[in-house]
Amino acid sequence: MENSIVKLDHEYIAQTYSRFPIALSYGKGSKVYSDTGKEYIDFGSGIAVNSFGIGDEVWKKAVIDQLDKIQHTSNLYYSEPCTKLAALLCEKTGLKKVFFQNSGAEANECAIKTARKYAHDRYGEKRKYIVCLKNSFHGRTVTTLSATGQDVFHKDFGPFTDGFIFIEPNDIKEVKDVFKRDDIAAVMLEIVQGEGGINVLNQEYVAEINHIAKQKDIVIIIDEVQTGNGRTGTLYAYMQYDIEPDIVTTAKGLGGGLPIGAAMFGEKTENVLSYGSHGSTFGGNPVCCAGAISIISRIDESFLKSVKEKSEYIFSRLNGAKGIKSVSGLGLMIGIETEKETKEVINKCIENGLLVLSAKNKIRLLPPLNIDYEDLQKGIDIIKGACEQ
Ligand SMILES: *Cc1c(COP(=O)(O)O)cnc(C)c1O
């Protein structure tokens, strides 16, 4: 890598990231190249963002065609791409309305505001608590950090936003206990905890939350920022569970590489936000929405079937392999517990031309959804090799 990049980064960028010593420069599909021309197979997709890989032609054309028309309009005027994207999302999910933002954290902020307003409007200010799960991750704003169930995030930046309660994931008794209270406005969860270490929620646990929340008119928020947009083998991960969410948030993979977030509302919450109650300057940006339409419109049944098949292929090759303790996840969101230190395995993979991520103590795989079997096989061979040695 050019030394000047490291030097300028360290000199001029706030040093919040621990970066790998690689500068990514260009790519195509599931292959990405450093500035020195080293080739990598990409099992990270920029953290589940480049859903159809790098430079996907259909996506690129949609984005460029929109750029040729207008790059931004503001929300003072109607705009076709964001209207069409909202209609497409509602048609595919059965949800009723959408509010667009620019990131996952903002989508979750919107969900939290909406859930609180719903509860306040109906039950008064006493119903103010939102139940979240331990080990969750919901974003980096002060409020979404407050909703994040990991103690490491609850320091340095206080005072934090009040009103979040944390329960143990997959513990039905804790669900029953916490919902005995009469001051709960909402429950917020990831179907597969991403940053928390690729922990999949149990079917019975999710069904129980749904059952009690419906009985007590508690708003169900599903954070699909990472799990959404085909990543887990269904358009949204909740669709594999017995749950009917009132708000679904998403971001990462939605725009195929451009910044966009969305909060989607079901029947119960579709009219909670009213004139003036929320807004975003960039939200619904036409270029990002045009990119998102080209992604979402292609995630159909046959595409999702191919995601599931690739997932089965990865699980079957890694389960029981030498040096691998466990494999968890759903679809193409996969966590691997290895006998060796995570860091050592990741560095070995990088050395051998494969980019992988980590999540807590696991190796995390988030390959492009349309990755071909040749790259998939090569990548898995590299992982197995790195775990064995
Ligand atoms: C990444 C992530 C977020 C935060 O999204 P940003 O776009 O970084 O703000 C929120 N929730 C989950 C589950 C995530 O994976």
PDBQT file of the ligand as one rigid body, heavy atoms in Angstrom, charges set to zero:
ROOT
HETATM    1  C1  LIG A 401     -24.948  -1.676  11.200  1.00  0.00    +0.000 C 
HETATM    2  C2  LIG A 401     -26.135  -1.776  12.052  1.00  0.00    +0.000 A 
HETATM    3  C3  LIG A 401     -26.775  -0.626  12.554  1.00  0.00    +0.000 A 
HETATM    4  C4  LIG A 401     -26.227   0.756  12.322  1.00  0.00    +0.000 C 
HETATM    5  O1  LIG A 401     -26.262   1.128  10.980  1.00  0.00    +0.000 OA
HETATM    6  P1  LIG A 401     -25.434   2.422  10.479  1.00  0.00    +0.000 P 
HETATM    7  O2  LIG A 401     -25.799   2.512   9.029  1.00  0.00    +0.000 OA
HETATM    8  O3  LIG A 401     -23.994   2.141  10.722  1.00  0.00    +0.000 OA
HETATM    9  O4  LIG A 401     -25.926   3.567  11.260  1.00  0.00    +0.000 OA
HETATM   10  C5  LIG A 401     -27.934  -0.802  13.289  1.00  0.00    +0.000 A 
HETATM   11  N1  LIG A 401     -28.440  -2.015  13.537  1.00  0.00    +0.000 NA
HETATM   12  C6  LIG A 401     -27.848  -3.140  13.075  1.00  0.00    +0.000 A 
HETATM   13  C7  LIG A 401     -28.474  -4.462  13.366  1.00  0.00    +0.000 C 
HETATM   14  C8  LIG A 401     -26.678  -3.070  12.338  1.00  0.00    +0.000 A 
HETATM   15  O5  LIG A 401     -26.085  -4.168  11.900  1.00  0.00    +0.000 OA
ENDROOT
TORSDOF 0
